[in-house]
Amino acid sequence: MLKGIHVPLITPFDESGAVAFDAVEKLARHVLDQGASGLVALGTTGEVAALTPEERTGVIEACLGLGAPLIVGVSGNDTRSTAQALRDLPGGVTAALVPVPYFLRPSERGVIAHFEALAEASPVPLVIYHIPYRTGQPVSAATLRHLGGHPMIAGVKYAAGGIDQDAVDLLGDLPTGFDVLGGDDAYISPMLALGATGGILASAHLDTRSFVELFDAWQAGDAERARALGHRLARLSAALFAEPNPTVIKGVLHTRGLIPTADVRLPLLPAGADSIAKAEKLAGHISV
């Protein structure tokens, strides 16, 4: 379920500022046609915090029925309300991406209790979203390994801002059936080299096929090709994150005619033309 490259979809807006649901489906089909293993809806890249409940429902509906695994972001730092949001997910969703509780900063025992309660309430498997530079809540490899033993916790999106000791520790001793998806785009190649089973990568909106080739190369043990391709994709990812995500990605997608506008919702602002041009140039020089 969690193997390979999953694309956390941006939310495109039309000229009136409304969600362009037809463009959501078009973009989803585009990345799937290029080999993406699955989709992620309502993640950070999708500007989920700026969407109304009705818009969130519409995004999920646009992604369902495409014949691919669909992971849906379910945010929240209160256990009871997050559990209810999980119970409200529509049929057909493959898994839920749930962040470590943010702002409250519970103990690691509290983190364990939170996810175990959610796992008992959820109709779909959970993917823990470990991103301490956004949540303010570090979580150890031991805690993730403990949670990975629960049958309804399928994996973790690991986005610690780099390759830290806990990543090495976790990947060196994974629970059976617990997958690690790299979530820091620039570090996906070394994460795959260490044994990650895939990635949830905003950068894979562009040249999805090359990110899939990177995954396949590491799976096949072709380190020479994987290293060369990984370096090129890391430079592309750095350019795409030169301004707040997903502003540069939207700019390039709009330039390519894949979405109707490059608009984002406040407090984000559109990326500058220079950032978009640099990323577009790099995207055209990936093949090795």
matplotlib code that plots the C-alpha trace (Angstrom):
import matplotlib.pyplot as plt

x = [0.0, 2.7, 5.5, 6.7, 6.3, 3.1, 2.3, 0.7, -1.5, -1.6, -5.1, -5.5, -7.7, -9.5, -9.6, -12.4, -10.4, -12.6, -11.1, -10.8, -12.0, -11.6, -7.9, -7.5, -8.6, -6.5, -3.4, -4.0, -4.4, -1.2, 1.1, -0.5, 0.1, 3.8, 4.0, 3.1, 2.1, -0.6, -2.0, -2.2, -5.1, -5.4, -1.8, 0.3, 1.1, -2.7, -3.1, -5.6, -5.7, -7.1, -9.9, -13.5, -15.0, -17.0, -13.9, -12.0, -14.8, -14.8, -11.0, -11.4, -14.2, -12.1, -9.4, -11.6, -12.3, -9.0, -7.9, -5.0, -4.3, -5.5, -4.1, -6.0, -4.6, -6.5, -5.0, -5.7, -4.1, -7.1, -7.6, -11.4, -12.0, -9.3, -10.9, -14.3, -12.7, -11.3, -14.7, -16.1, -13.8, -15.7, -15.5, -12.6, -9.9, -6.9, -5.2, -5.1, -2.0, -2.1, 0.5, 2.1, 0.1, 1.3, 1.5, 0.4, 3.7, 2.6, 5.1, 6.1, 3.8, 1.0, 1.9, 1.7, -1.7, -3.0, -2.1, -3.3, -6.7, -6.9, -5.9, -8.8, -11.3, -10.2, -11.8, -8.6, -4.9, -2.9, 0.3, 2.0, 3.2, 6.5, 7.5, 9.0, 9.9, 6.2, 4.7, 7.3, 7.1, 10.1, 9.4, 12.0, 12.7, 11.7, 8.2, 7.7, 8.8, 6.3, 3.5, 4.4, 3.5, -0.2, -2.0, -3.8, -0.7, 0.8, 3.7, 5.3, 5.9, 9.4, 10.2, 12.7, 14.5, 17.4, 18.8, 19.1, 20.1, 16.5, 16.0, 19.0, 17.9, 14.3, 15.2, 17.7, 15.0, 11.5, 8.4, 6.9, 4.4, 5.5, 6.7, 8.8, 8.0, 10.6, 8.9, 11.8, 12.1, 15.8, 16.8, 14.7, 17.6, 19.6, 16.4, 15.7, 19.3, 18.8, 15.7, 12.7, 9.9, 9.0, 8.2, 5.5, 7.0, 5.6, 8.5, 7.2, 4.4, 7.2, 8.9, 7.1, 8.7, 12.2, 11.3, 9.8, 13.0, 15.0, 12.8, 13.2, 17.0, 17.5, 15.1, 17.2, 20.4, 21.6, 23.5, 25.4, 22.3, 20.4, 23.1, 23.4, 19.6, 19.2, 21.7, 19.8, 16.4, 17.7, 18.7, 15.2, 13.6, 15.8, 14.6, 10.9, 11.2, 13.1, 9.9, 7.1, 5.6, 3.6, 4.1, 6.9, 5.4, 2.1, 4.0, 5.6, 2.5, 0.6, 3.4, 3.0, -0.8, -1.6, -3.6, -5.6, -3.8, -0.7, -2.8, -2.4, -4.5, -3.3, -1.1, 0.8, 1.8, 2.6, 6.2, 8.4, 9.1, 12.8, 12.1, 9.6, 12.0, 14.9, 12.8, 11.5, 15.0, 16.2, 13.2, 14.2, 17.7, 17.0, 17.6, 20.9]
y = [0.0, 2.5, 1.4, 3.8, 7.4, 9.1, 12.7, 15.1, 17.0, 20.8, 22.4, 24.4, 27.5, 29.0, 32.7, 33.4, 31.9, 28.8, 25.3, 23.9, 20.4, 19.4, 20.4, 18.3, 15.2, 16.2, 16.6, 13.3, 11.4, 13.1, 12.0, 8.5, 8.1, 8.9, 6.1, 7.5, 4.7, 6.7, 10.1, 12.2, 14.6, 17.4, 17.6, 20.6, 21.0, 21.1, 24.2, 22.2, 24.8, 27.3, 25.1, 25.0, 21.6, 21.5, 22.1, 19.4, 17.0, 18.0, 17.4, 13.9, 13.1, 14.3, 11.8, 8.8, 6.4, 6.8, 3.3, 4.4, 4.3, 7.5, 8.8, 11.7, 14.2, 14.4, 17.2, 18.1, 18.0, 17.0, 13.3, 13.3, 15.6, 13.9, 10.5, 11.9, 13.3, 9.8, 8.2, 10.7, 9.8, 8.5, 5.0, 4.3, 6.1, 3.9, 5.5, 8.6, 10.8, 12.2, 14.6, 14.1, 16.4, 20.0, 23.0, 21.1, 19.3, 16.2, 13.7, 10.7, 8.6, 11.1, 10.7, 7.0, 7.2, 9.7, 7.4, 4.2, 5.9, 7.1, 3.6, 2.1, 4.6, 4.8, 2.8, 3.0, 2.5, 5.4, 6.9, 9.0, 12.4, 13.1, 16.6, 18.2, 21.5, 22.2, 20.4, 21.4, 17.8, 15.5, 11.7, 9.1, 6.0, 3.9, 5.6, 5.2, 1.5, 0.9, 2.5, 0.5, -2.6, -1.7, -3.4, -0.2, 2.0, 1.2, 3.6, 7.0, 9.9, 10.9, 14.5, 15.5, 18.0, 15.7, 12.3, 12.1, 9.4, 8.4, 7.8, 5.5, 3.8, 3.3, 2.1, -0.4, -2.2, -1.8, -3.6, -6.1, -4.4, -0.8, 1.3, 4.5, 7.1, 9.9, 13.3, 15.6, 15.8, 16.8, 13.7, 11.1, 9.4, 8.7, 7.7, 5.1, 4.0, 3.4, 1.3, 3.6, 2.0, 5.1, 8.8, 11.4, 14.1, 17.4, 17.8, 14.7, 16.8, 17.6, 14.9, 12.2, 9.6, 10.5, 10.1, 6.7, 5.8, 6.8, 4.5, 1.7, 2.2, 1.8, -1.1, -2.8, -2.0, 0.2, 2.6, 4.3, 5.4, 6.1, 8.4, 10.4, 10.8, 11.5, 14.5, 16.0, 15.6, 17.1, 20.2, 20.4, 19.9, 22.7, 25.1, 24.1, 24.9, 28.2, 29.9, 28.5, 25.3, 24.9, 28.4, 27.5, 24.1, 25.9, 28.4, 25.7, 23.7, 26.8, 27.6, 24.0, 24.4, 21.8, 24.1, 27.2, 29.6, 29.7, 31.3, 30.4, 31.6, 34.0, 34.0, 32.4, 34.7, 33.5, 32.7, 35.1, 34.7, 34.1, 31.1, 29.6, 30.0, 28.4, 25.4, 25.0, 25.0, 22.4, 20.2, 20.1, 18.7, 15.7, 12.7, 10.9]
z = [0.0, 0.9, -1.5, -4.2, -4.9, -3.7, -4.8, -2.3, -4.6, -4.7, -4.7, -7.9, -7.9, -10.9, -11.9, -9.4, -6.5, -6.3, -6.2, -9.7, -9.0, -12.7, -12.5, -9.4, -11.3, -14.4, -12.3, -10.4, -13.7, -15.0, -12.1, -12.1, -15.8, -15.1, -12.6, -9.2, -6.9, -5.2, -4.3, -1.1, -0.7, 1.9, 2.9, 3.7, -0.1, -0.7, 1.5, 3.5, 6.3, 3.8, 2.5, 3.7, 4.8, 1.6, -0.5, 1.3, 0.6, -3.1, -3.3, -1.9, -4.3, -7.3, -6.3, -5.6, -8.3, -10.2, -9.3, -7.2, -3.4, -1.8, 1.5, 3.0, 5.4, 8.7, 10.8, 14.4, 17.8, 19.9, 20.0, 20.2, 17.3, 15.2, 15.9, 14.7, 11.5, 10.8, 11.3, 8.9, 6.0, 2.9, 1.7, -0.8, 1.2, 1.6, 4.6, 6.7, 7.1, 10.7, 12.1, 15.5, 17.9, 17.3, 19.6, 22.8, 22.9, 24.9, 26.3, 24.1, 26.3, 25.3, 21.6, 21.9, 23.7, 21.1, 18.1, 19.8, 20.5, 16.9, 15.6, 17.6, 16.2, 12.6, 9.8, 7.7, 8.6, 9.8, 8.5, 11.2, 9.9, 11.7, 10.9, 14.1, 12.5, 11.9, 15.0, 17.6, 18.8, 18.3, 18.4, 18.9, 16.8, 19.8, 19.9, 16.2, 16.4, 19.3, 17.3, 14.3, 16.1, 16.1, 13.2, 12.2, 12.0, 8.6, 8.4, 8.9, 6.7, 8.0, 7.5, 10.2, 8.0, 7.1, 7.9, 11.7, 14.1, 14.7, 11.0, 10.8, 14.0, 12.8, 9.3, 10.8, 12.8, 11.4, 12.8, 10.4, 8.1, 9.0, 6.1, 6.1, 3.5, 3.0, 3.4, 2.8, -0.9, -1.1, 1.1, -0.6, -2.3, 0.9, 2.7, -0.1, 0.2, 3.9, 3.3, 3.1, 1.2, -0.8, -0.5, -0.3, -2.4, -3.5, -6.0, -7.8, -9.3, -11.8, -13.8, -11.7, -13.9, -12.8, -9.1, -9.9, -11.7, -8.6, -6.4, -8.9, -9.2, -5.4, -5.3, -8.0, -6.3, -9.2, -6.9, -9.7, -11.5, -8.3, -7.0, -10.2, -10.6, -6.9, -7.0, -9.9, -8.3, -5.0, -6.9, -8.4, -5.0, -3.5, -6.3, -5.8, -2.1, -2.6, -1.6, 0.7, -0.6, -2.8, -4.5, -6.9, -7.8, -8.6, -10.7, -12.8, -13.2, -14.4, -16.9, -18.2, -18.6, -16.0, -13.7, -14.5, -12.3, -10.0, -7.2, -3.6, -0.6, 2.1, 4.1, 1.2, -1.7, -5.3, -6.1, -8.0, -11.7, -11.1, -8.8, -11.2, -14.1, -12.2, -11.2, -14.7, -16.1, -13.7, -14.4, -18.0, -17.2, -15.0, -17.3, -17.0]

ax = plt.figure().add_subplot(projection="3d")
ax.plot(x, y, z, "-o")
ax.set_aspect("equal")
plt.show()
